[in-house]
Amino acid sequence: MTACISNLNFAILITLNNQGYNLQFNEYLKQCREQNDLTQEQLVHDLYSYDLEQFSALDTGTLGKWERSVTKPKVAKQISIIKYFQEKSGVVLPCWDKYSSEEAEGLICKAGMRNLIGKSKKHIYNYPSEMMSVDDMHVYPLRTFERMDDLIDMHIPLHQSLNHESLQLSKEQFKEWALHPSSLFLACEYKGTFIGLSFTTKVKPEIFDKVLNFEMKRSEVTTDDFAAFDEVGSSLMLGFFALNEKAAILLFIRYYAYLIANQKYIAELGAVSNSEDAIKLVSNMNLHYYKSRVTEDNVKIKAYRQTLFNALASEHVVKMILAKQDCPEE
């Protein structure tokens, strides 16, 4: 949920902003430079050495203007700066590794998220949302819903229609996985009505590799294959749909906030799908094509994966988290 979903989150955002927690490029740059004990002269030298193509003309005057928000570099330069600090610190999202999920959630730009999720006819429906305020929309873990069984029952036919038989999970698996703390099974509701679902779980790296190499079906994964909260694992995306764009945005904001807050324990993101709409979505998330196989009934299934380092240092994510001051919120 973003700052506009509830008065509570709005208050949280005001508090964070007053404390300097603004995901804006100029503040990020200065904060990271100072946390790494670098002078402007040292950072200019390091960036020049790190990426000559992007920073051949960089000087302290330009860097100072960036830090004061007088000017702002193009997104490609911002990404290169993040990658420089990644390499220097070994941290996935340098200078943001202390954010909680709630803090990150309130600082993600909805307009940027809209660009990331793109258009999807099969996963994001066109249910009218003009009269639906996000103030009345809420995202919760599916396991906290009293009607969890009903929601899973409602989802199963859609899950079966979107996924090839070899990718389908049973109702019993959905329920067991939804209850497990390593899973991020989310539901979005509007005034008591369910309007969206998102399913991801964190599995052990070796299980992640087997699934993406088609050595193991998703249905063969058990909760014993899940990575513990404080164990490094990989986020396996299992399914997603929303009745409208607003619900989709809120679900993905929660997912990215989770990635930022848990970056220390997530190595990769991955998905296996036969849905072209799903493939477009994971491509926007900077997941790259990895492998494919053709089933006996001639359906092509594709696997996509990406390290969390590269998934978060990407164009869509930078526009989503580094342009808060330019973000047109509702």
Secondary structure as UniProt FT lines:
FT   TURN            3..4
FT   HELIX           7..18
FT   TURN            19..20
FT   HELIX           25..35
FT   TURN            36..37
FT   HELIX           40..50
FT   HELIX           52..55
FT   TURN            56..57
FT   HELIX           60..67
FT   TURN            68..69
FT   HELIX           75..89
FT   TURN            94..95
FT   TURN            97..98
FT   HELIX           101..106
FT   HELIX           110..117
FT   TURN            121..123
FT   TURN            130..131
FT   HELIX           134..136
FT   STRAND          137..141
FT   HELIX           142..144
FT   TURN            146..147
FT   HELIX           148..162
FT   HELIX           165..167
FT   HELIX           171..179
FT   TURN            181..182
FT   STRAND          183..190
FT   TURN            191..192
FT   STRAND          193..203
FT   HELIX           205..212
FT   TURN            213..214
FT   HELIX           218..220
FT   HELIX           223..225
FT   TURN            229..230
FT   STRAND          233..242
FT   HELIX           245..261
FT   HELIX           263..265
FT   STRAND          266..273
FT   HELIX           276..284
FT   TURN            285..286
FT   STRAND          288..294
FT   TURN            296..297
FT   STRAND          300..307
FT   HELIX           308..312
FT   HELIX           315..321
FT   HELIX           324..326
//
